[in-house]
Structures are given as structure tokens and as C-alpha cells.
Amino acid sequence: MNQKVIVAGVGMIPFSKPGASAPYHQMGAQAARQALADAHLDYALIQQAYVGYVYGDSTCGQRALYPVGMSGIPIVNVNNNCSTGSSALFLARQAIVGGSAECVLALGFEQMAAGAIKAQFDDRPTPFEEFDRVTDELVGHPEIPLAIRYFGGAGKAHMDKYGTRLETFAAIRAKASRHALNNPLALFRKEVSVEDVMNAPMLWEGVMTRLMACPPTCGAAAAVLCSEDFARRHSIDTTVQITAQAMTTDFPGTFELHDMMRLVGYDMAREAARQVYEHAGIGPEDVDVVELHDCFAQNELITYEALGFCAEGGAEKFVLDGDNTYGGKVVTNPSGGLLSKGHPLGATGLAQCYELTHQLRGTADTRQVPGARVALQHNLGLGGACVVTLYQAT
């Protein structure tokens, strides 16, 4: 189970607004081909594939990969809400660590509709029944879209408990825009100031402005993983390794503690990070760069604490001290994150992998984190699942 897993190749297409992208299968095929080209491998050498998407019919993975190659390999379609892409990555790594495959493709894509995320099936119970019940009890405001109530409620809980100011969330969004300026694949590449974010339309008075929420996005990303032996036999660059990974789901406290921060995955993230640090024998202070799940600026702030980058209640100081950007303790979302890069649900986890792989290779161009050797990835899906992945450069 200590098999080293190499990130052999990565691919990602520019993210775009709904209605402006190619169809999902074309985006997926393009990202897969890029990852194969980056690894200098032919599709015939891929032994398994895990394909993530949320909005699509069964076997969309086959539809995307058949134009790339039809070799009869297992293709598993994955749907785990916003953590779908990293769930596909988790399964790909697990196949290698468990010895059932030596070279595996993880692919994620999403062709999203404009507007707020909503349920696709209204003739059956929603998986968010308990989440909605607790949210109704704790924050009310049934007129506000649920995702905003979830994460806005979590941000408000942090504000109420620790005195965190709305301007601090705005500073996180402004930081994301500065980072995205250097990412040609990001959806939004316009710099915004704290004042711009504060002056944007309010989605929830005193709790969240529009610029604090990530946009619905279309896109695709992919990664080829392989064993160390396979890499050696095929002359693959072994610079980037996944050295630890954990997936968690919700604990009883998600509903029982009546805490909106717990409801949106704080405990899942904290436990997954704990497992990863323990397995790798390092701590959060050793991480140089992180791509974390900033679906809302509020969730980025909460996640600083869950991942151990600062103490509970210390996230505002962490932001104001500049410890979340270049020159600080850990460069957070150099890609621009979900807030600026965009959030095509099935692709997000693999887009994070793409960014961190380039950071550890030293090929991230003007967004390069100097001397990056240890990288952490956090991808969260309500309902729920959280995947935390640790990458290290050899």
C-alpha cells in the first residue's frame, strides 16, 4: 500500500461560461489527449479510466473517451457532487496502489447551465434533505438559493463566533483575481479590489456579495497516473508524486452540532487533512502551495483552519497578514481558484491537480511559487465527500 504513484501527465482546457463551450464530449476528449501527450503515452497503454461529471447521462465517460481510443478497458463514471474530479483521481490512484493497474487515466468535465445550481430530479427525495432541514433551522431565508445559504451561513457563523469582517472575505476574492491574472486558462482574468467586491450586488445582506461566489463554468481536465515501475519502463518524468491521499464523508456532527461550518464540510476537511499529514509524516507548516475548494470566499477562509494553516479563529489574521499569497506562509490558489478560474464541477478536482503538477515541475510560468516542493489539494462536495491529496516533488 506504499506504492509510489506518479503524475505522468496532465491536461486542461480553458474554462468558459455556459453556452460558450464545446459539448462535454469534445472538451473531455481534448483534455484527455493533452494529458496523454504530456505523459508521452498512447491511449493503448491506459489500463483503466475514471471519468467524473455531475450533469450528464450515464456513460458520458465512454462518449468522451471513445474518440480518443476504444481499447475495451474499464471506464468507470463517477459523480460525487463538487468533489467529483478528485474522486476520480482518488479511484485512479487507488487502482495503482492496490496493484490492479499500472497506468490509469482520470478525466473530469462539465457542461453546465447558467444560473444557480439546482436539483435535476424533482420526483424523488433530494440527498440534501437533512442539510436543508438544518439550514432552515439555523439561518432561515428560504428565498435565498440553497448554495448561498449553506456557505453564506457558514461564513456568518464564523463572523458571529470570531468577529470576522465581511471585508476579509472580500480580500480573499481580491487575492483570487490577482492570481488569476497570470492564468491563461482562467475564466475571469480581471483584477478586482476589496472595494469592488464589497460594492458588488448583495446576495445576502451583510453576509455575501455576488463576487464572493464562484460562477457556473464549463470545462475539462485530466491526469494520467502510473506506478513508479511503469514510469521507469516508459521513461516517464517522475518529478511529481502523490505521496498521500484521503477521502472522507460526513460525521454525525454535521447535523448534530448545529453549526453551519460543520454542515458545509469542516470536519470532513479536517479529518482528511489529518490523515494525509500523518501518512506523509509532515505537517501543514511544510506545505508550499495549496489549491483548495473556494466555491465561495467564505469556504476558503474556513478551510484555512480545517487544513491546519492557522488556528481556529485565526483565519482573519492569516488573510490580513498576507499568509495566503506569494511571500506568505502558503500560496493559496495560484490558479485563481474556483472564484476566478471557474468551477465546472466534474473538472475542478483535476484542474487543481493540473495546477499543482505544474507548480511542482516548476513550469507554472508567471504564477510559479518559488521553490515549491510540497503541494496540497482540497476538493469538497456537499452531500458529502472531501478529498485531500498531497503531492511532492522528487
C-alpha positions in Angstrom: 0.0 0.0 0.0 3.1 2.2 0.0 3.3 2.1 -3.8 4.5 5.4 -5.2 2.1 7.0 -7.6 3.5 9.2 -10.3 1.6 12.1 -12.0 2.7 11.2 -15.5 0.8 13.8 -17.5 -1.9 16.5 -17.1 -4.2 18.3 -19.4 -6.7 21.1 -19.1 -8.7 23.3 -21.5 -9.6 27.0 -20.9 -12.7 27.3 -18.8 -15.7 29.2 -20.2 -19.1 30.5 -19.4 -22.2 28.2 -20.0 -23.2 28.4 -23.7 -19.7 29.4 -24.8 -18.0 25.9 -24.6 -17.8 22.9 -26.9 -20.0 20.0 -26.0 -18.9 17.9 -23.0 -17.5 15.0 -25.0 -15.3 17.3 -27.1 -14.0 19.1 -24.0 -13.3 15.8 -22.3 -11.5 14.2 -25.3 -9.4 17.3 -25.7 -8.3 17.3 -22.0 -7.6 13.5 -22.2 -5.4 13.9 -25.3 -3.5 16.7 -23.7 -2.7 14.6 -20.6 -1.6 11.7 -22.8 0.6 14.0 -24.8 2.1 15.5 -21.7 2.9 12.0 -20.5 4.2 10.9 -23.9 1.9 7.9 -23.8 -0.5 6.3 -26.2 -4.1 5.6 -25.1 -3.4 1.9 -25.7 -1.2 1.9 -22.6 -4.1 3.1 -20.3 -5.4 0.2 -18.4 -8.4 1.8 -16.6 -10.2 5.2 -16.7 -12.3 7.0 -14.2 -14.4 9.8 -15.6 -16.2 12.4 -13.4 -19.1 14.6 -14.2 -22.3 15.7 -12.4 -24.6 16.9 -15.1 -24.9 14.2 -17.7 -26.5 10.9 -18.6 -25.0 7.5 -17.8 -21.8 6.6 -19.7 -20.9 10.1 -20.7 -17.4 9.0 -19.9 -17.4 6.5 -22.7 -18.8 9.1 -25.1 -15.8 11.4 -24.3 -13.1 8.7 -24.4 -14.2 6.6 -27.4 -12.9 9.2 -29.9 -9.6 9.0 -28.0 -9.4 5.3 -28.2 -11.6 2.1 -28.0 -9.4 -0.5 -26.3 -12.0 -2.3 -24.2 -10.7 -1.1 -20.9 -12.9 -0.5 -17.8 -14.3 3.0 -17.9 -16.0 4.0 -14.6 -18.3 7.0 -14.4 -18.1 9.0 -11.2 -20.5 11.5 -9.6 -19.7 12.9 -6.1 -21.0 16.4 -6.4 -18.3 19.2 -6.4 -15.6 16.7 -5.4 -16.3 14.5 -8.5 -13.0 15.3 -10.2 -10.9 14.4 -7.2 -13.0 11.3 -6.5 -12.0 10.1 -10.0 -8.4 10.9 -9.1 -8.8 9.0 -5.8 -10.0 5.9 -7.6 -7.3 6.1 -10.2 -4.6 6.3 -7.5 -6.3 3.5 -5.5 -6.2 1.2 -8.5 -2.4 1.7 -8.8 -1.7 1.4 -5.1 -3.8 -1.7 -4.9 -2.0 -3.3 -7.8 -4.9 -3.7 -10.1 -3.4 -1.4 -12.7 -0.2 0.4 -13.5 -1.4 3.2 -15.7 -4.7 4.9 -15.2 -6.5 8.0 -16.7 -8.6 10.3 -14.5 -10.8 12.7 -16.5 -13.4 15.3 -15.4 -15.6 17.6 -17.4 -18.8 19.6 -17.0 -21.2 21.3 -19.4 -23.1 23.5 -17.1 -26.2 25.6 -17.5 -26.3 29.3 -16.5 -27.7 30.2 -13.1 -27.7 28.7 -9.6 -27.1 25.0 -9.2 -30.3 23.1 -8.7 -31.6 19.6 -8.4 -32.2 17.7 -11.6 -34.8 15.2 -10.3 -37.9 16.6 -8.6 -39.8 13.3 -8.4 -37.8 11.8 -5.6 -36.2 12.7 -2.3 -33.2 15.0 -2.5 -29.9 13.9 -1.0 -29.8 17.3 0.8 -32.9 16.8 2.9 -31.0 16.8 6.2 -28.7 19.6 5.1 -31.7 21.7 4.1 -33.5 20.9 7.4 -30.6 22.1 9.5 -30.0 25.1 7.3 -33.7 26.1 7.7 -33.3 25.9 11.5 -30.0 27.8 11.7 -30.3 30.5 9.0 -33.8 30.6 7.6 -34.0 32.9 4.5 -35.8 30.4 2.2 -35.9 33.0 -0.5 -32.1 32.7 -1.0 -30.7 29.9 -3.2 -29.5 27.0 -1.1 -25.8 27.0 -2.0 -25.6 30.7 -0.8 -27.5 29.8 2.4 -25.1 26.9 3.0 -21.8 28.7 2.6 -23.1 32.2 3.5 -24.4 30.6 6.6 -21.0 29.1 7.4 -19.3 32.4 6.8 -21.9 34.1 9.1 -21.2 31.5 11.8 -17.5 32.4 11.6 -18.3 36.1 11.7 -20.6 35.6 14.8 -18.1 33.3 16.6 -14.9 35.1 15.9 -15.8 38.7 14.8 -14.6 38.1 11.2 -15.5 41.1 9.0 -17.1 40.9 5.6 -14.1 42.8 4.2 -11.9 39.8 5.0 -13.9 37.6 2.6 -13.7 40.4 0.1 -9.9 40.4 0.5 -9.9 36.7 -0.4 -11.8 37.3 -3.6 -9.5 40.2 -4.5 -6.5 37.9 -3.9 -8.0 35.3 -6.2 -8.4 37.9 -9.0 -4.7 38.9 -8.7 -3.6 35.3 -9.0 -5.9 34.6 -12.0 -4.2 37.5 -14.0 -1.4 35.0 -14.6 -3.5 32.0 -15.6 -4.5 31.9 -19.3 -6.9 29.1 -18.6 -9.0 31.0 -16.0 -12.5 32.2 -16.8 -12.1 35.6 -15.1 -8.8 37.4 -15.5 -9.8 40.9 -14.4 -8.3 42.2 -11.2 -10.9 43.4 -8.6 -10.2 45.3 -5.4 -11.6 44.8 -2.0 -13.8 47.8 -2.7 -15.1 46.3 -5.9 -16.1 43.1 -4.1 -17.8 45.0 -1.3 -19.7 47.2 -3.8 -21.0 44.2 -5.9 -24.7 43.4 -5.5 -25.6 41.8 -2.2 -26.7 38.1 -2.4 -27.4 38.1 1.3 -27.3 41.5 3.1 -24.2 41.8 5.3 -23.1 38.2 4.6 -22.2 37.8 0.9 -21.8 39.8 -2.3 -22.0 38.4 -5.8 -18.3 38.5 -6.3 -17.7 36.2 -3.3 -19.4 33.3 -5.2 -17.8 31.3 -7.9 -19.5 31.2 -11.3 -21.1 28.2 -13.1 -18.5 27.1 -15.6 -17.8 24.6 -18.4 -14.5 22.9 -18.9 -12.4 19.7 -18.7 -9.2 18.5 -17.1 -7.4 15.2 -16.9 -4.4 13.4 -15.3 -2.5 10.2 -16.2 -1.2 8.4 -13.1 1.2 5.4 -13.1 3.3 3.3 -10.9 7.0 4.0 -10.4 7.9 0.8 -12.2 5.7 1.7 -15.2 7.3 5.2 -15.3 10.8 3.7 -15.3 9.9 1.3 -18.1 8.4 4.0 -20.3 10.9 6.8 -19.5 8.2 9.0 -17.8 9.2 12.0 -15.7 8.8 11.1 -12.1 9.2 14.6 -10.7 5.6 14.8 -9.3 4.4 12.1 -6.9 1.1 11.7 -5.0 2.5 10.7 -1.6 -0.7 10.7 0.5 -4.4 10.9 -0.2 -7.6 10.6 1.8 -11.3 10.7 1.2 -13.8 11.4 3.9 -17.6 11.7 4.2 -19.8 13.3 6.8 -19.7 12.6 10.5 -22.6 12.7 12.9 -21.6 16.2 14.0 -22.5 17.5 10.5 -26.1 17.6 11.6 -25.9 17.1 15.4 -23.7 20.0 16.3 -26.0 22.6 14.7 -23.0 24.5 13.3 -23.1 25.7 9.7 -19.4 25.4 9.4 -19.7 21.7 10.2 -22.6 21.4 7.8 -20.5 22.5 4.9 -17.7 20.1 5.5 -15.3 21.5 8.0 -14.9 18.2 9.8 -14.6 16.2 6.6 -11.7 18.5 5.5 -10.0 18.5 8.9 -10.0 14.7 9.2 -8.9 14.1 5.6 -6.0 16.6 6.1 -5.1 14.9 9.4 -4.9 11.5 7.6 -2.8 12.9 4.8 -0.3 14.7 7.1 0.0 11.6 9.3 0.6 9.3 6.4 3.2 11.6 4.8 4.9 12.4 8.0 4.7 16.1 7.5 2.5 19.0 8.8 0.7 22.0 7.4 3.7 24.1 8.0 5.6 22.1 5.3 3.1 22.9 2.6 4.3 25.4 0.0 1.2 25.8 -2.2 -2.4 24.7 -1.9 -5.3 24.5 -4.3 -8.4 24.5 -2.1 -12.1 24.5 -2.7 -13.0 28.2 -2.7 -16.5 27.8 -4.2 -17.3 30.8 -2.0 -14.8 33.2 -0.4 -16.4 32.1 2.9 -15.4 28.5 2.4 -11.8 29.4 1.6 -11.5 31.2 4.9 -13.0 28.3 6.9 -10.8 25.8 5.1 -7.6 27.6 6.2 -8.4 26.5 9.7 -9.6 23.0 8.7 -6.4 22.3 6.9 -4.3 23.5 9.8 -2.7 26.5 8.2 -3.9 28.6 11.2 -5.6 28.0 14.5 -9.4 28.0 14.8 -10.4 31.6 14.8 -7.2 32.7 13.3 -8.2 32.8 9.6 -8.9 36.6 9.5 -5.4 37.4 10.8 -4.0 34.8 8.3 -5.6 36.7 5.4 -4.7 40.2 6.7 -1.1 39.2 7.2 -0.9 38.1 3.6 -0.1 34.5 4.6 -2.3 33.2 1.8 -0.4 34.6 -1.1 3.1 35.0 -2.5 5.6 35.8 0.2 3.3 34.4 2.9 3.1 31.0 4.6 1.3 29.1 1.9 0.4 30.4 -1.6 -3.3 29.6 -1.9 -5.0 29.0 -5.2 -2.3 30.4 -7.5 -4.6 29.4 -10.4 -7.2 31.9 -9.3 -9.2 29.2 -7.6 -12.8 28.4 -8.3 -13.6 32.1 -7.7 -11.7 33.3 -10.7 -10.7 30.2 -12.6 -14.2 28.8 -12.6 -15.9 25.7 -11.2 -17.0 23.1 -13.8 -18.0 20.6 -11.1 -16.6 17.4 -12.6 -13.4 19.0 -13.8 -12.5 21.1 -10.7 -10.5 18.4 -8.8 -8.5 17.6 -11.9 -7.9 21.2 -12.7 -6.4 21.5 -9.2 -4.2 18.5 -10.0 -3.1 20.2 -13.2 -2.1 23.4 -11.4 -0.2 21.7 -8.6 1.7 19.4 -11.0 3.0 22.4 -12.9 3.9 24.2 -9.7 6.0 21.2 -8.6 7.6 20.8 -12.0 8.5 24.5 -11.9 6.5 25.1 -15.2 3.8 27.4 -13.9 5.3 30.4 -15.7 4.4 33.8 -14.1 2.3 32.2 -11.4 5.1 30.0 -10.2 5.5 29.6 -6.5 9.3 29.9 -5.9 10.9 26.7 -4.6 7.6 24.7 -4.4 8.2 21.2 -3.3 5.1 20.2 -1.3 1.6 20.8 -2.6 -1.8 20.1 -1.1 -5.2 19.8 -2.8 -8.6 20.1 -1.1 -11.8 19.4 -3.1 -15.1 19.4 -1.3 -18.6 18.2 -2.3 -21.7 18.7 -0.2 -23.8 15.6 0.4 -21.0 14.8 1.0 -17.3 13.9 0.2 -14.0 15.6 0.7 -10.7 14.5 -0.9 -7.3 15.9 0.2 -4.3 15.0 -1.8 -0.6 15.6 -1.0 1.9 16.0 -3.9 5.7 16.1 -3.5 8.5 16.9 -5.9 11.4 14.4 -6.1 
